[in-house]
């Protein structure tokens, strides 16, 4: 019997619809005006392909994403939950094998949606770029109207109902002088779990406002100030990036890879049933070199047969070469495990490169700030070089 390539599955990204009711100027998705929906036939075929595969070796998250999930009605998720439970029963798997989650812009979130989340056990993430003057500069409706007030109304519903949630905040160049404003906004709004996503060059967003080398110094100062604010008010606002670096540094763990560069740790399926793997950002994207990163279709292709296909193996080999390039050249490798293939592709035109601007912002500069901060707390006079603690 051939060895299983990749896995175990940790994340299944499903696109309920490509449509989004916003027109964020940094969005990477190419088909935000497409109102098609994931059919239940495609959902059941997806569940069958995934659950029959050798990659399911324990619980995993089903993330509704890659469009605006609340553009379909609550009844969609009610029926989806029933079908997920039935599929698990058919395969003799516990109901707790699948944990549903979704990422929403929050502007239509109301009491009915809160009821839906509760009865279906759906975890919620909200996209919110901080105070209105930052958020509304980039996150507007298709008619150009601001969306901050509507998103805050949605968050208020979650808070009123006691539904846990986290926030993803996209940082653009104009946010880098406002660490205090961002921290104070999240703290005063009762938003305690925050992750920073950098604006990236990827997919339909062919240029990032951060594509300027001189911005690195501003970003480092931004991080240093945000770190100081988190120390001054412990537990008030937890930043995903700080927590991730701190946990690795303090426990002496090292990453050999990241989920986004290993096959079938993440499986992505769009609303039409096309299957991809690796980074969710590769879903539904077309390129000159590889065409689409859809490697098969849920109605006809088993995940194992996709793994054996020539095109999949070509992409996988190039991604693996990129991981090895990082391992051999980067002192931060133990913190990122070789980075995200999509960032390498959009910045270098290939998967087998090493450092990207995205990894400078997402990993390296964060690590420098966190490690210097930890050493300062311990009373060390001078920071150790990154390779001494991370490699």
Protein Blocks (a to p, Z undefined) as FASTA:
>chain_A
ZZdeejjdfbdcddfbfbdfbdcfkbfbfblmbcbdcdfklmmmmmmmmmmpmkbgbdcd
dddehiafklpcfklmmmmmmmmmmmmmmnopafklpccddddehlmgcfklmmmmmmno
pacddddebjfklmmmmmccfkopafklmmmmmmmmmmmnopacdddddddfklmmmmmm
mmmmmmmnopabdcddddddehjllbdfklcfklmmmmmmmmmmmmmmmmmmghkaccfk
lmmmmmmmmnopacfbdfklcghkbccddfkopacehjfklgopacfklopabfbdfklp
cfklmmmpmklmmmmmmmmmmmmmmmmmpmklmmnnnpafklmmmmnopakbcbdfklmm
mmmmmmmmmmmmmmmmnopabdcdfklmmZZ
